């Protein structure tokens, strides 16, 4: 008899197949007939037992079945195809804004372990949430992203690194978040870690666990204290009272920034209220208590109104600050941002390269290609996965690459 036990898999019986739940919010199916070909079997919550077969043989056959079944991974929130990026996948973690790691030439390194969101903010720059038009989701293996982050930290040669966990969506959907934070904070040179969150999936226990793991700050996306406005901004059922309760609790465990988006004409007068609330609850011990963002229009985002210029943004914030006698804008130094060398780019803008198509993208007919350990976004690409192509590099900023298909 062979019992195979798994940390990240949970098994459920469904008629003539087995539903396999992966990292809490993803799933795929295994057919009973294919499992029976390995050996007679029984499932438990996180294990599967095969009769009359050695553990080594069962492991090899079952791993092969898993490998093929992972190609059909789905997201429970939206039923979209999901791709698992792991250490043996051959997929780099630098090159795209969708997932992985982003180095913008400072001591802040962005960590993106997942896509997807549980709400649908009306101003979402990446069109995430239950009503998203994005075609594909991604989730990254925890150990892979930690190991690759360590390489960037070593390159930076600094003991003042801030690992900032954000996502194209809601990072707290990531099942391995506690272990991710703990492992990140164990990297020599990482001084701070932070996370962007809408707060709806937090609990006091979860905040405690994040604090115990070493998280130093939460950036809470709270856009209004008025229930009607907050609900409208969320674009989905939203428990404002719960988020406010957690906002009061977070500063007892770690630092907090209230991080609203200014939507002109919608929440102008909410911003001073949010700033006063942040001061009242003890946010901003080692950082500003509030960090207001200007609404920017993005081609593939949700754009409820036209963007105003940064000059207009600062003028409005100055007016509100004077009117309400509260500070709303903080300079770069207040966020402990330090310029540091950026990870070298293997390509130059305009360069023609050969690459291999490896993944579907998230928008339209986009594909993702790989060359020289970088991912490259290729729009309007009808080539198949595995094909070799020629690309002209159109964008290289911050090691985020865009390529134009030439053949």
C-alpha positions as CSV (number, residue, x, y, z in Angstrom):
1,X,0.0,0.0,0.0
2,X,1.2,3.5,-0.8
3,X,-0.1,6.7,0.9
4,X,0.8,9.9,-0.9
5,X,0.3,13.0,1.3
6,X,0.2,16.6,0.0
7,X,0.5,20.0,1.6
8,X,-1.2,22.1,-1.1
9,X,-3.7,19.6,-2.5
10,X,-7.1,18.6,-1.1
11,X,-9.3,15.9,-2.6
12,X,-13.1,15.7,-3.0
13,X,-15.2,12.9,-4.6
14,X,-17.6,14.1,-7.4
15,X,-19.5,11.2,-9.1
16,X,-16.9,9.5,-11.5
17,X,-14.1,11.9,-10.9
18,X,-12.0,13.5,-8.1
19,X,-11.9,17.3,-7.6
20,X,-8.4,18.4,-6.6
21,X,-8.3,21.7,-4.8
22,X,-4.9,23.5,-5.1
23,X,-3.7,26.4,-2.9
24,X,-7.2,26.9,-1.6
25,X,-8.7,28.8,-4.6
26,X,-7.7,26.7,-7.7
27,X,-8.9,23.3,-8.9
28,X,-8.7,20.6,-11.5
29,X,-10.2,17.1,-11.9
30,X,-8.8,13.6,-12.1
31,X,-10.9,10.9,-13.7
32,X,-11.5,7.8,-11.5
33,X,-10.6,5.5,-14.5
34,X,-7.2,7.0,-14.8
35,X,-6.5,6.7,-11.1
36,X,-7.7,3.1,-11.2
37,X,-5.1,2.3,-13.8
38,X,-2.5,3.1,-11.2
39,X,-4.1,0.9,-8.6
40,X,-7.3,0.7,-6.5
41,X,-7.4,3.9,-4.5
42,X,-9.0,5.8,-1.6
43,X,-8.9,9.5,-1.0
44,X,-8.7,11.5,2.2
45,X,-8.6,15.3,2.7
46,X,-5.0,15.8,1.7
47,X,-3.9,12.2,0.8
48,X,-4.5,9.4,-1.6
49,X,-3.9,5.8,-0.9
50,X,-3.2,3.2,-3.6
51,X,-3.4,-0.6,-2.8
52,X,-1.0,-3.3,-4.0
53,X,1.7,-0.9,-5.3
54,X,4.9,0.4,-3.9
55,X,5.1,4.0,-2.9
56,X,7.8,4.8,-5.4
57,X,5.8,3.4,-8.3
58,X,2.6,5.1,-7.1
59,X,4.4,8.4,-6.8
60,X,5.9,8.3,-10.3
61,X,2.6,7.4,-11.9
62,X,0.5,9.8,-9.9
63,X,3.0,12.7,-10.4
64,X,2.8,12.1,-14.2
65,X,-1.0,12.3,-14.0
66,X,-0.8,15.5,-11.9
67,X,1.6,17.1,-14.4
68,X,-0.9,16.6,-17.2
69,X,-3.9,17.6,-15.1
70,X,-2.3,20.9,-14.0
71,X,-2.7,22.0,-17.6
72,X,-6.5,22.3,-16.8
73,X,-6.1,24.3,-13.6
74,X,-9.0,26.7,-13.0
75,X,-9.7,29.6,-10.6
76,X,-12.7,29.1,-8.3
77,X,-13.6,32.8,-8.3
78,X,-14.1,33.1,-12.0
79,X,-13.5,29.7,-13.5
80,X,-10.7,31.1,-15.7
81,X,-7.8,29.0,-16.9
82,X,-4.9,29.4,-14.4
83,X,-1.2,28.8,-15.0
84,X,1.0,27.6,-12.1
85,X,4.5,29.1,-12.4
86,X,7.0,26.9,-10.5
87,X,10.8,26.3,-10.4
88,X,10.7,23.6,-13.0
89,X,8.4,25.5,-15.4
90,X,11.2,27.2,-17.3
91,X,9.2,30.5,-16.9
92,X,11.3,33.5,-15.7
93,X,9.9,35.8,-13.0
94,X,11.2,39.0,-14.5
95,X,9.8,40.6,-17.6
96,X,6.0,41.1,-17.1
97,X,3.9,43.2,-14.8
98,X,1.4,40.3,-14.4
99,X,3.4,38.2,-11.9
100,X,6.8,37.6,-10.5
101,X,9.3,40.4,-9.5
102,X,9.7,44.0,-10.5
103,X,12.8,46.1,-9.8
104,X,12.3,49.8,-10.6
105,X,15.8,50.9,-9.6
106,X,15.1,51.5,-5.9
107,X,15.3,49.6,-2.6
108,X,11.6,48.6,-3.2
109,X,11.2,45.3,-5.0
110,X,7.6,44.3,-6.0
111,X,6.6,40.8,-5.3
112,X,3.6,39.5,-7.4
113,X,2.6,36.0,-6.5
114,X,-1.0,35.9,-7.9
115,X,-3.6,37.4,-10.1
116,X,-7.3,37.7,-9.5
117,X,-9.5,39.7,-7.1
118,X,-12.6,39.2,-5.0
119,X,-14.1,42.7,-5.7
120,X,-14.4,44.9,-8.8
121,X,-13.3,48.4,-8.0
122,X,-14.7,50.8,-10.5
123,X,-11.3,52.4,-11.1
124,X,-9.2,49.2,-11.2
125,X,-6.2,49.9,-13.4
126,X,-5.9,46.2,-14.4
127,X,-9.6,45.4,-14.8
128,X,-9.5,42.7,-12.0
129,X,-12.3,41.1,-10.1
130,X,-15.4,38.9,-10.7
131,X,-16.3,40.9,-13.8
132,X,-12.8,41.1,-15.3
133,X,-12.2,40.7,-19.0
134,X,-8.7,39.3,-18.4
135,X,-8.4,35.8,-20.0
136,X,-5.9,34.0,-17.9
137,X,-4.8,33.9,-14.2
138,X,-1.4,33.1,-12.8
139,X,-0.2,31.8,-9.5
140,X,3.5,31.4,-8.6
141,X,5.2,28.8,-6.4
142,X,6.2,30.3,-3.1
143,X,9.8,28.9,-3.0
144,X,10.4,29.9,-6.6
145,X,9.5,33.6,-6.0
146,X,11.5,33.7,-2.8
147,X,14.6,32.2,-4.4
148,X,14.5,34.6,-7.3
149,X,13.9,37.5,-4.9
150,X,17.0,36.5,-3.0
151,X,19.1,36.9,-6.2
152,X,17.8,40.5,-6.8
153,X,18.5,41.4,-3.1
154,X,22.0,40.0,-3.4
155,X,22.5,42.1,-6.6
156,X,21.3,45.2,-4.8
157,X,24.0,44.9,-2.1
158,X,21.8,46.8,0.4
159,X,20.5,46.1,3.9
160,X,17.6,48.4,3.4
161,X,15.4,46.4,1.0
162,X,11.6,46.7,1.2
163,X,9.8,43.7,-0.3
164,X,6.4,45.1,-1.4
165,X,3.8,42.4,-2.0
166,X,1.2,43.5,-4.5
167,X,-0.6,41.9,-7.3
168,X,-2.9,42.4,-10.3
169,X,-5.7,41.8,-7.9
170,X,-5.9,40.9,-4.2
171,X,-2.7,39.4,-2.7
172,X,-4.4,37.9,0.3
173,X,-6.0,35.4,-2.0
174,X,-2.6,33.7,-2.1
175,X,-2.8,30.6,0.2
176,X,0.9,30.6,1.0
177,X,1.0,34.3,2.1
178,X,2.1,33.7,5.7
179,X,5.0,31.4,4.7
180,X,5.9,33.8,1.8
181,X,6.2,36.7,4.2
182,X,8.2,34.6,6.7
183,X,10.6,33.4,4.0
184,X,11.0,36.9,2.5
185,X,11.9,38.4,5.9
186,X,14.6,35.7,6.3
187,X,16.5,37.0,3.3
188,X,19.6,38.9,4.3
189,X,19.2,42.5,3.3
190,X,15.4,42.6,3.5
191,X,14.5,45.2,6.2
192,X,10.8,45.7,5.6
193,X,7.9,44.0,3.9
194,X,4.6,45.4,3.0
195,X,1.4,44.3,1.3
196,X,-1.4,46.1,-0.6
197,X,-4.8,44.8,0.3
198,X,-8.5,45.8,0.1
199,X,-8.8,44.3,3.6
200,X,-12.0,42.3,2.9
201,X,-10.3,38.9,3.4
202,X,-8.4,39.9,6.5
203,X,-9.3,38.9,10.0
204,X,-7.7,39.7,13.4
205,X,-6.1,36.3,13.4
206,X,-4.8,36.7,9.9
207,X,-3.3,40.1,10.9
208,X,-1.7,38.4,13.9
209,X,-0.2,35.7,11.7
210,X,1.2,38.2,9.2
211,X,2.8,40.2,12.1
212,X,4.3,37.0,13.6
213,X,5.7,36.2,10.1
214,X,7.5,39.6,10.1
215,X,5.2,41.8,7.9
216,X,6.0,45.4,8.8
217,X,3.2,47.3,7.0
218,X,-0.2,47.0,5.4
219,X,-1.3,49.4,2.7
220,X,-5.0,49.4,3.1
221,X,-7.1,50.4,0.0
222,X,-9.9,52.3,1.8
223,X,-11.5,54.9,-0.5
224,X,-14.3,56.3,1.6
225,X,-15.8,56.2,5.1
226,X,-19.3,56.8,3.7
227,X,-20.9,53.4,3.3
228,X,-22.8,54.2,0.1
229,X,-19.6,55.6,-1.6
230,X,-17.4,52.8,-0.4
231,X,-19.9,50.2,-1.8
232,X,-20.0,52.0,-5.1
233,X,-16.2,52.1,-5.4
234,X,-15.9,48.4,-4.6
235,X,-18.3,47.5,-7.4
236,X,-19.1,44.3,-5.5
237,X,-20.6,43.4,-2.0
238,X,-18.3,45.2,0.4
239,X,-18.3,45.1,4.3
240,X,-17.1,48.6,5.2
241,X,-17.6,48.1,8.9
242,X,-15.4,45.0,8.9
243,X,-12.6,46.9,7.0
244,X,-12.8,49.8,9.4
245,X,-12.7,47.5,12.4
246,X,-9.5,45.8,11.0
247,X,-8.0,49.2,10.2
248,X,-8.3,50.1,13.9
249,X,-6.7,46.8,14.8
250,X,-3.7,46.7,12.4
251,X,-1.7,49.5,14.0
252,X,-1.6,47.5,17.3
253,X,0.4,44.8,15.4
254,X,2.3,46.6,12.6
255,X,2.4,49.8,10.6
256,X,-0.5,50.9,8.4
257,X,-1.0,53.3,5.5
258,X,-4.6,54.2,4.4
259,X,-4.2,54.2,0.6
260,X,-7.2,55.7,-1.2
261,X,-7.5,56.6,-4.8
262,X,-8.8,60.1,-5.5
263,X,-11.7,59.9,-8.0
264,X,-12.4,63.6,-8.8
265,X,-16.0,64.5,-8.0
266,X,-16.7,61.3,-6.1
267,X,-14.6,61.2,-2.9
268,X,-13.0,64.6,-2.7
269,X,-14.4,65.3,0.8
270,X,-13.8,61.7,1.9
271,X,-10.0,62.2,1.7
272,X,-9.7,64.6,4.7
273,X,-11.9,62.3,6.7
274,X,-9.7,59.3,5.8
275,X,-6.6,61.3,6.8
276,X,-8.1,62.2,10.2
277,X,-9.2,58.6,10.7
278,X,-5.7,57.4,9.9
279,X,-4.3,59.8,12.6
280,X,-7.0,58.7,15.1
281,X,-6.2,55.0,14.8
282,X,-2.4,55.4,15.0
283,X,-1.5,54.7,11.4
284,X,1.8,55.9,10.1
285,X,4.3,55.2,12.9
286,X,7.3,54.7,10.5
287,X,5.6,55.9,7.3
288,X,2.9,58.5,6.3
289,X,-0.5,57.6,7.7
290,X,-2.1,58.2,4.4
291,X,-1.0,57.8,0.8
292,X,-3.4,59.2,-1.7
293,X,-3.1,58.1,-5.3
294,X,-4.3,60.0,-8.4
295,X,-6.7,58.1,-10.6
296,X,-4.8,57.3,-13.8
297,X,-6.4,56.0,-17.0
298,X,-5.0,52.8,-18.4
299,X,-5.8,51.3,-21.8
300,X,-7.0,48.0,-20.4
301,X,-8.2,49.3,-17.0
302,X,-11.6,50.6,-15.8
303,X,-11.7,54.3,-16.3
304,X,-14.8,55.9,-14.8
305,X,-13.6,59.4,-15.6
306,X,-10.8,61.1,-17.4
307,X,-7.5,61.4,-15.6
308,X,-6.5,64.8,-14.3
309,X,-2.9,66.0,-14.5
310,X,-0.5,65.5,-11.6
311,X,-0.4,69.3,-11.3
312,X,-4.2,69.4,-10.9
313,X,-3.9,66.5,-8.4
314,X,-1.4,68.4,-6.2
315,X,-3.4,71.6,-6.4
316,X,-6.5,69.8,-5.2
317,X,-4.7,68.1,-2.4
318,X,-3.2,71.4,-1.3
319,X,-6.7,73.0,-1.3
320,X,-8.2,70.2,0.8
321,X,-5.2,70.2,3.2
322,X,-5.7,74.0,3.8
323,X,-9.4,73.7,4.1
324,X,-9.3,70.9,6.6
325,X,-6.0,71.6,8.3
326,X,-4.7,68.1,7.6
327,X,-1.6,66.9,5.7
328,X,-2.5,64.8,2.6
329,X,0.7,64.7,0.6
330,X,4.1,63.4,1.6
331,X,7.4,63.4,-0.3
332,X,9.3,60.4,-1.5
333,X,11.7,60.4,1.5
334,X,8.8,59.8,3.8
335,X,8.3,56.4,2.2
336,X,12.0,55.4,2.8
337,X,12.6,55.1,-1.0
338,X,16.3,54.9,-1.9
339,X,17.7,54.8,-5.5
340,X,19.7,51.6,-6.1
341,X,21.2,50.0,-9.3
342,X,18.6,48.2,-11.4
343,X,19.0,44.6,-12.4
344,X,20.7,44.6,-15.9
345,X,18.5,44.4,-19.0
346,X,19.5,41.8,-21.6
347,X,17.8,43.8,-24.5
348,X,17.8,47.3,-25.8
349,X,14.8,49.1,-27.3
350,X,14.7,48.5,-31.0
351,X,16.7,45.3,-30.8
352,X,15.6,42.3,-32.9
353,X,15.7,39.0,-31.0
354,X,14.7,35.4,-31.2
355,X,12.3,34.1,-28.6
356,X,10.0,31.2,-27.8
357,X,6.3,31.6,-27.2
358,X,5.6,29.9,-23.8
359,X,2.3,31.2,-22.4
360,X,-1.0,32.9,-23.2
361,X,-1.2,36.5,-22.1
362,X,-4.1,38.1,-20.2
363,X,-5.4,40.5,-22.9
364,X,-6.8,39.8,-26.3
365,X,-4.5,37.8,-28.5
366,X,-1.4,38.5,-26.4
367,X,1.2,35.8,-25.8
368,X,4.2,35.7,-23.5
369,X,7.6,34.8,-24.9
370,X,10.9,33.9,-23.3
371,X,14.5,34.9,-24.2
372,X,17.6,35.3,-22.1
373,X,15.8,34.6,-18.8
374,X,13.2,37.3,-19.4
375,X,9.5,37.3,-20.2
376,X,8.3,39.4,-23.1
377,X,4.7,40.4,-23.8
378,X,3.8,40.0,-27.5
379,X,0.4,41.6,-28.4
380,X,-1.5,40.6,-31.5
381,X,0.2,37.2,-31.6
382,X,-1.5,34.2,-33.2
383,X,1.5,31.9,-32.9
384,X,1.3,28.7,-31.0
385,X,2.9,27.8,-27.6
386,X,6.4,26.4,-28.3
387,X,6.9,28.3,-31.6
388,X,10.1,30.2,-32.1
389,X,9.6,33.8,-33.3
390,X,11.5,37.0,-34.1
391,X,10.6,40.1,-32.1
392,X,11.5,43.8,-32.1
393,X,11.8,45.0,-28.6
394,X,9.5,48.0,-28.1
395,X,9.7,48.5,-24.3
396,X,12.4,47.8,-21.8
397,X,11.6,50.1,-18.8
398,X,12.2,48.4,-15.4
399,X,12.9,45.1,-17.1
400,X,9.2,44.9,-18.3
401,X,9.4,44.0,-22.0
402,X,7.1,44.4,-24.9
403,X,7.9,42.8,-28.2
404,X,6.5,43.3,-31.8
405,X,6.1,40.1,-33.7
406,X,8.1,40.2,-37.0
407,X,7.4,36.8,-38.5
